[in-house]
Amino acid sequence: METIPKCHFQIRKKQFDGMFDIPRLYLSACSNSVQLVPLHLIIMSILFHHYKELKECISEVERIEDKVNDNSKEKRVVDEKEEQEKTQEREGSH
């Protein structure tokens, strides 16, 4: 039973350490901020990184939506053409 919490702790520690690796990317850019409290810089860096990831996710979702909408439009056009052909066949046979 003790291995589960220990394992869980190790996973969480890796995730936490990963979050603190992110600020290294932006720390120099944040060093000119007004309040030079290291924790503020770290939090702002993490927030900025997450903001960038969210923007990328949003653009990816929009790209997928556009692709899905284009496919559904194409399907509707094909369905309409098939319906017209069936109607013409019915009218021609009468």
N, C-alpha and C positions, 0 to 999 in steps of 0.2 A: 504493500500500500504506500510505502514511502517513496517508491520510485516514480509514481505518477506525479506527485507535486514537484519532485525534484526535476523531472523531465519538463514539466510545464514551466517551471521557473527558468530553466535553461532556454527554452524557446522564447519566453517573454524577454529574457535578458538579451538574447540575440536581436530581437525586434527593437528593443529599447536602444541597444548599442547602434543598430542601424540608423535609428532616427537621429542619434547624435553624430553620426558620420556625415549626414546631409549638410549640416551647417558649414562644414569645411569648404563646400563649394561656393558659398555665398558670404562667408565671414568677412572677407576683405571688403566686399561691397557694403556690408552693414557697419563696418568699423567707423564710418563717418556719421553715424546716427547721433542724435542729440544726447541721449542718455547712454553712457558707456557702461551699462550693467551687462556683464557677460550673458546672463540668463536671457535678457531681452533680445540680444543678438541671436542667440540660439533659437529662441521661440520664433522670432521673425523669420529666420532662415528656413525653419521647418515649415512655417505657414506659406512662405513664398514658394518653396518647393512643391508643396501640396497644391497650391494655386495653379502652378504651371502644369502639374499632372492632370488636374481637373479640366483645365482649358484644352489639353490634348484629348482627354476623354470626350469632352463635349464636341470637339471637331470631328472625332472619329464616329460618334453617334450620329451627327448630322450627315456625314458622308454615307453611312449605312442607310439612314432614312431616305436619302436621295436615291440611292441605288434601289432600295425596295420600292419606292414610289415609281421610279422609271420602269421597273419590271412589271409592276401592277398595271401601269398605263399600257405597256406593250401587250400584256395579256388581254386587257379590255379591247384593244384594237383588233387583236386576232379573234377574240370571241365575237365581236361585232361583224367582222368579215365572214366568219363561219355562219353566223345567223343570217346574214344577207344572202349568202350562197344557198342556204337551205330554203329561204323564202323564195328565191328566184327559181329553184328547182321545183318547188310546190306549184308556183304560178305557171311554170312552163309545162308541167304535166297535166294541168287542168284544161 
